[in-house]
Structure formats: C-alpha cells, structure tokens
Amino acid sequence: MKDLPHHYPVRAEMAAEGPVRLASPGVDDLESAPPAEFGGPGDRWSPETLFVASVADCFLLTFRAVARGSKLPWTSLRCHAEGVLDKAEGGMRFTGIELRAELVVPEGTDPDRCERLLQKAEKGCLVSRSLSCPVRLVSELRTG
C-alpha cells in the first residue's frame, strides 16, 4: 500500500440537458443520470446506485484481502446490496444499506471461520466505515 493520505480525483461535467460524464485518471469515463425515482431515465448509473455499489464493491475487495491474509480457501463471493433512501432529520438521506453475501467455499471449510471473516470484511470496509447510515450484513455459506 502507498503511504497515506491517498487522493482520488474525479471530474464531473454536464450540459444543460443529458447525462453527467464522470472521469478519473486511468479509468474509462462513466455516464450517470438521475434515477427514475427522481424523474430520470432510469437507464444509467445514478449517484444513488453508485453510492450503494461502492459499499458492495469495497466489501468484496476487503473480503478478498481478509481471506488472503487468513489463508481461507474460497471459490466465489456474490453480494446483493440495497440502500434505503428516506426522509430523515435534516432531509432525505440513506438510512441503511443491507448487504446479502453468498460465499462459496470448498467442502469441509469451517463455517464459523467463514462467518467471522465475512464480518471482519464488513467491519473493515473503509467505505462502510465512512458512512453515517448503518450497514447490515446477511451472509449465506455454500459449498461447491
């Protein structure tokens, strides 16, 4: 890991009509638009979906690092994330995010150890730790 602090520059631009173009050095540009719930087209990533996706993405990548460090054998990890946007004190905000994780491990892998490492990844996810809304992990273990 590089020395801290890390910096993540993003450029966002748009015209009077149409999508927002997001850019960051070294990665493909991305277009976003308001979600259908806010009168947008509903056919592009929105700030809301990107927000929830960043939690799921960070959880997965954190689990990979935790599992590697713990020498846990595993095959795949799938995560369905859902964020709830609602009225709260001070206006609308995300009031919670639920991560439904399905971990596939080889036959004979200790399920308690798997659950501990999934919980460790959720607690260690820097995106989740940066939020004011709670993140809840629901996990399922499968062998295969």
CYANA upper distance limits for C-alpha pairs under 8 A (distance plus 0.5 A):
  2 LYS  CA      6 HIS  CA      8.26
  8 TYR  CA     24 SER  CA      8.42
  9 PRO  CA     24 SER  CA      6.55
  9 PRO  CA     25 PRO  CA      8.00
 10 VAL  CA     22 LEU  CA      7.31
 10 VAL  CA     23 ALA  CA      6.11
 10 VAL  CA     24 SER  CA      5.19
 10 VAL  CA     25 PRO  CA      8.28
 11 ARG  CA     22 LEU  CA      6.24
 11 ARG  CA     23 ALA  CA      5.56
 11 ARG  CA     24 SER  CA      6.75
 12 ALA  CA     20 VAL  CA      7.03
 12 ALA  CA     21 ARG  CA      6.14
 12 ALA  CA     22 LEU  CA      5.11
 12 ALA  CA     23 ALA  CA      6.93
 13 GLU  CA     20 VAL  CA      6.13
 13 GLU  CA     21 ARG  CA      5.90
 13 GLU  CA     22 LEU  CA      7.29
 14 MET  CA     18 GLY  CA      7.57
 14 MET  CA     19 PRO  CA      6.85
 14 MET  CA     20 VAL  CA      5.21
 14 MET  CA     21 ARG  CA      6.72
 15 ALA  CA     19 PRO  CA      8.30
 15 ALA  CA     20 VAL  CA      8.31
 18 GLY  CA     33 ALA  CA      8.13
 19 PRO  CA     31 GLU  CA      6.48
 19 PRO  CA     32 SER  CA      6.07
 19 PRO  CA     33 ALA  CA      5.53
 20 VAL  CA     31 GLU  CA      5.99
 20 VAL  CA     32 SER  CA      5.63
 20 VAL  CA     33 ALA  CA      6.62
 21 ARG  CA     29 ASP  CA      7.25
 21 ARG  CA     30 LEU  CA      6.33
 21 ARG  CA     31 GLU  CA      5.11
 21 ARG  CA     32 SER  CA      7.03
 22 LEU  CA     29 ASP  CA      6.10
 22 LEU  CA     30 LEU  CA      5.59
 22 LEU  CA     31 GLU  CA      6.51
 22 LEU  CA     32 SER  CA      7.94
 23 ALA  CA     27 VAL  CA      7.91
 23 ALA  CA     28 ASP  CA      7.58
 23 ALA  CA     29 ASP  CA      5.22
 23 ALA  CA     30 LEU  CA      7.08
 24 SER  CA     28 ASP  CA      8.15
 24 SER  CA     29 ASP  CA      7.61
 31 GLU  CA     44 ARG  CA      7.37
 31 GLU  CA     45 TRP  CA      7.47
 32 SER  CA     44 ARG  CA      5.93
 32 SER  CA     45 TRP  CA      5.34
 32 SER  CA     46 SER  CA      5.48
 32 SER  CA     47 PRO  CA      7.60
 33 ALA  CA     40 GLY  CA      6.83
 33 ALA  CA     41 PRO  CA      7.68
 33 ALA  CA     42 GLY  CA      8.04
 33 ALA  CA     44 ARG  CA      6.37
 33 ALA  CA     45 TRP  CA      6.95
 33 ALA  CA     46 SER  CA      5.63
 33 ALA  CA     47 PRO  CA      8.15
 34 PRO  CA     38 PHE  CA      6.53
 34 PRO  CA     39 GLY  CA      7.33
 34 PRO  CA     40 GLY  CA      4.91
 34 PRO  CA     41 PRO  CA      7.46
 34 PRO  CA     42 GLY  CA      7.50
 34 PRO  CA     46 SER  CA      5.87
 34 PRO  CA     47 PRO  CA      7.82
 35 PRO  CA     39 GLY  CA      7.17
 35 PRO  CA     40 GLY  CA      5.35
 35 PRO  CA     41 PRO  CA      6.94
 35 PRO  CA     42 GLY  CA      5.21
 35 PRO  CA     43 ASP  CA      8.27
 35 PRO  CA     44 ARG  CA      8.11
 35 PRO  CA     45 TRP  CA      8.19
 35 PRO  CA     46 SER  CA      6.18
 35 PRO  CA     48 GLU  CA      8.16
 36 ALA  CA     40 GLY  CA      5.03
 36 ALA  CA     41 PRO  CA      6.03
 36 ALA  CA     42 GLY  CA      4.93
 37 GLU  CA     42 GLY  CA      8.49
 45 TRP  CA     49 THR  CA      6.46
 45 TRP  CA     50 LEU  CA      6.85
 46 SER  CA     50 LEU  CA      6.50
 47 PRO  CA     51 PHE  CA      6.48
 48 GLU  CA     52 VAL  CA      6.97
 49 THR  CA     53 ALA  CA      6.43
 50 LEU  CA     54 SER  CA      6.52
 51 PHE  CA     55 VAL  CA      7.32
 52 VAL  CA     56 ALA  CA      7.08
 52 VAL  CA     81 ALA  CA      7.16
 52 VAL  CA     82 GLU  CA      7.26
 52 VAL  CA     83 GLY  CA      6.40
 52 VAL  CA     97 ILE  CA      7.87
 53 ALA  CA     57 ASP  CA      6.41
 53 ALA  CA     81 ALA  CA      7.72
 54 SER  CA     58 CYS  CA      6.45
 54 SER  CA    127 VAL  CA      7.58
 55 VAL  CA     59 PHE  CA      6.63
 55 VAL  CA     81 ALA  CA      8.43
 55 VAL  CA    125 CYS  CA      8.29
 55 VAL  CA    127 VAL  CA      6.28
 55 VAL  CA    128 SER  CA      6.47
 56 ALA  CA     60 LEU  CA      6.77
 56 ALA  CA     79 CYS  CA      7.06
 56 ALA  CA     80 HIS  CA      8.01
 56 ALA  CA     81 ALA  CA      6.55
 56 ALA  CA     99 LEU  CA      7.46
 57 ASP  CA     61 LEU  CA      6.76
 58 CYS  CA     62 THR  CA      6.41
 58 CYS  CA    125 CYS  CA      6.32
 58 CYS  CA    126 LEU  CA      7.71
 58 CYS  CA    127 VAL  CA      6.91
 59 PHE  CA     63 PHE  CA      6.59
 59 PHE  CA    121 ALA  CA      6.62
 59 PHE  CA    122 GLU  CA      6.26
 59 PHE  CA    125 CYS  CA      5.92
 60 LEU  CA     64 ARG  CA      6.81
 60 LEU  CA     77 LEU  CA      7.74
 60 LEU  CA     79 CYS  CA      8.11
 60 LEU  CA    121 ALA  CA      8.34
 61 LEU  CA     65 ALA  CA      6.99
 62 THR  CA     66 VAL  CA      6.64
 62 THR  CA    121 ALA  CA      5.78
 62 THR  CA    122 GLU  CA      8.17
 62 THR  CA    124 GLY  CA      7.35
 62 THR  CA    125 CYS  CA      6.37
 63 PHE  CA     67 ALA  CA      6.35
 63 PHE  CA    117 LEU  CA      7.73
 63 PHE  CA    118 LEU  CA      6.92
 63 PHE  CA    120 LYS  CA      8.33
 63 PHE  CA    121 ALA  CA      5.26
 63 PHE  CA    122 GLU  CA      8.21
 64 ARG  CA     68 ARG  CA      6.53
 65 ALA  CA     69 GLY  CA      6.59
 66 VAL  CA     70 SER  CA      6.58
 66 VAL  CA    117 LEU  CA      7.20
 66 VAL  CA    120 LYS  CA      8.00
 66 VAL  CA    121 ALA  CA      6.89
 67 ALA  CA     71 LYS  CA      6.27
 67 ALA  CA     72 LEU  CA      5.47
 67 ALA  CA     73 PRO  CA      8.00
 67 ALA  CA    117 LEU  CA      7.32
 68 ARG  CA     72 LEU  CA      6.86
 72 LEU  CA    114 CYS  CA      8.33
 73 PRO  CA    105 VAL  CA      7.00
 73 PRO  CA    106 PRO  CA      7.41
 73 PRO  CA    109 THR  CA      8.20
 74 TRP  CA    103 LEU  CA      8.03
 74 TRP  CA    104 VAL  CA      6.59
 74 TRP  CA    105 VAL  CA      4.75
 74 TRP  CA    106 PRO  CA      6.81
 75 THR  CA    103 LEU  CA      8.23
 75 THR  CA    104 VAL  CA      5.91
 75 THR  CA    105 VAL  CA      5.88
 75 THR  CA    106 PRO  CA      7.61
 75 THR  CA    144 GLY  CA      8.30
 76 SER  CA    103 LEU  CA      6.45
 76 SER  CA    104 VAL  CA      5.71
 76 SER  CA    105 VAL  CA      7.78
 77 LEU  CA    101 ALA  CA      7.30
 77 LEU  CA    102 GLU  CA      6.11
 77 LEU  CA    103 LEU  CA      4.98
 77 LEU  CA    104 VAL  CA      6.78
 78 ARG  CA    101 ALA  CA      6.13
 78 ARG  CA    102 GLU  CA      5.65
 78 ARG  CA    103 LEU  CA      7.07
 79 CYS  CA     99 LEU  CA      6.82
 79 CYS  CA    100 ARG  CA      5.92
 79 CYS  CA    101 ALA  CA      4.84
 79 CYS  CA    102 GLU  CA      6.85
 80 HIS  CA     99 LEU  CA      6.34
 80 HIS  CA    100 ARG  CA      5.57
 80 HIS  CA    101 ALA  CA      7.00
 81 ALA  CA     97 ILE  CA      7.38
 81 ALA  CA     98 GLU  CA      6.13
 81 ALA  CA     99 LEU  CA      5.02
 81 ALA  CA    100 ARG  CA      6.74
 82 GLU  CA     97 ILE  CA      6.07
 82 GLU  CA     98 GLU  CA      5.87
 82 GLU  CA     99 LEU  CA      7.22
 83 GLY  CA     94 PHE  CA      7.18
 83 GLY  CA     95 THR  CA      8.23
 83 GLY  CA     96 GLY  CA      6.35
 83 GLY  CA     97 ILE  CA      4.73
 83 GLY  CA     98 GLU  CA      6.98
 84 VAL  CA     94 PHE  CA      6.01
 84 VAL  CA     95 THR  CA      6.25
 84 VAL  CA     96 GLY  CA      5.97
 84 VAL  CA     97 ILE  CA      6.76
 85 LEU  CA     92 MET  CA      7.22
 85 LEU  CA     93 ARG  CA      5.93
 85 LEU  CA     94 PHE  CA      4.77
 85 LEU  CA     95 THR  CA      6.47
 85 LEU  CA     96 GLY  CA      8.16
 86 ASP  CA     92 MET  CA      5.88
 86 ASP  CA     93 ARG  CA      6.30
 86 ASP  CA     94 PHE  CA      6.78
 86 ASP  CA     95 THR  CA      6.87
 87 LYS  CA     91 GLY  CA      6.05
 87 LYS  CA     92 MET  CA      4.80
 87 LYS  CA     93 ARG  CA      6.94
 88 ALA  CA     92 MET  CA      6.15
 88 ALA  CA     93 ARG  CA      6.97
 88 ALA  CA     95 THR  CA      8.06
 94 PHE  CA    133 CYS  CA      6.79
 95 THR  CA    133 CYS  CA      5.72
 95 THR  CA    134 PRO  CA      7.57
 96 GLY  CA    133 CYS  CA      5.63
 96 GLY  CA    134 PRO  CA      5.52
 96 GLY  CA    135 VAL  CA      6.41
 96 GLY  CA    136 ARG  CA      8.22
 97 ILE  CA    133 CYS  CA      7.86
 97 ILE  CA    134 PRO  CA      6.93
 97 ILE  CA    135 VAL  CA      5.27
 97 ILE  CA    136 ARG  CA      6.80
 98 GLU  CA    135 VAL  CA      6.25
 98 GLU  CA    136 ARG  CA      5.28
 98 GLU  CA    137 LEU  CA      6.49
 98 GLU  CA    138 VAL  CA      7.90
 99 LEU  CA    135 VAL  CA      7.77
 99 LEU  CA    136 ARG  CA      6.57
 99 LEU  CA    137 LEU  CA      5.32
 99 LEU  CA    138 VAL  CA      6.59
100 ARG  CA    137 LEU  CA      6.62
100 ARG  CA    138 VAL  CA      5.33
100 ARG  CA    139 SER  CA      6.26
100 ARG  CA    140 GLU  CA      8.29
101 ALA  CA    137 LEU  CA      7.75
101 ALA  CA    138 VAL  CA      6.71
101 ALA  CA    139 SER  CA      5.18
101 ALA  CA    140 GLU  CA      6.67
102 GLU  CA    139 SER  CA      6.37
102 GLU  CA    140 GLU  CA      5.26
102 GLU  CA    141 LEU  CA      6.36
102 GLU  CA    142 ARG  CA      7.69
103 LEU  CA    139 SER  CA      8.00
103 LEU  CA    140 GLU  CA      6.78
103 LEU  CA    141 LEU  CA      5.50
103 LEU  CA    142 ARG  CA      6.62
104 VAL  CA    141 LEU  CA      6.54
104 VAL  CA    142 ARG  CA      5.21
104 VAL  CA    143 THR  CA      5.76
104 VAL  CA    144 GLY  CA      6.77
105 VAL  CA    109 THR  CA      7.01
105 VAL  CA    141 LEU  CA      7.96
105 VAL  CA    142 ARG  CA      6.82
105 VAL  CA    143 THR  CA      5.39
105 VAL  CA    144 GLY  CA      6.68
106 PRO  CA    143 THR  CA      5.86
106 PRO  CA    144 GLY  CA      6.08
107 GLU  CA    143 THR  CA      5.84
107 GLU  CA    144 GLY  CA      6.98
109 THR  CA    114 CYS  CA      8.30
110 ASP  CA    114 CYS  CA      6.95
111 PRO  CA    115 GLU  CA      6.71
111 PRO  CA    141 LEU  CA      7.61
112 ASP  CA    116 ARG  CA      6.70
113 ARG  CA    117 LEU  CA      6.74
114 CYS  CA    118 LEU  CA      6.67
114 CYS  CA    141 LEU  CA      8.35
115 GLU  CA    119 GLN  CA      6.65
115 GLU  CA    139 SER  CA      7.96
116 ARG  CA    120 LYS  CA      6.58
117 LEU  CA    121 ALA  CA      6.62
118 LEU  CA    122 GLU  CA      6.79
118 LEU  CA    139 SER  CA      8.25
119 GLN  CA    123 LYS  CA      6.65
119 GLN  CA    137 LEU  CA      8.02
120 LYS  CA    124 GLY  CA      6.41
121 ALA  CA    125 CYS  CA      6.45
122 GLU  CA    128 SER  CA      8.00
122 GLU  CA    137 LEU  CA      7.61
123 LYS  CA    128 SER  CA      8.12
123 LYS  CA    129 ARG  CA      7.72
124 GLY  CA    129 ARG  CA      7.85
125 CYS  CA    129 ARG  CA      6.76
126 LEU  CA    130 SER  CA      6.68
127 VAL  CA    131 LEU  CA      7.27
128 SER  CA    135 VAL  CA      7.17
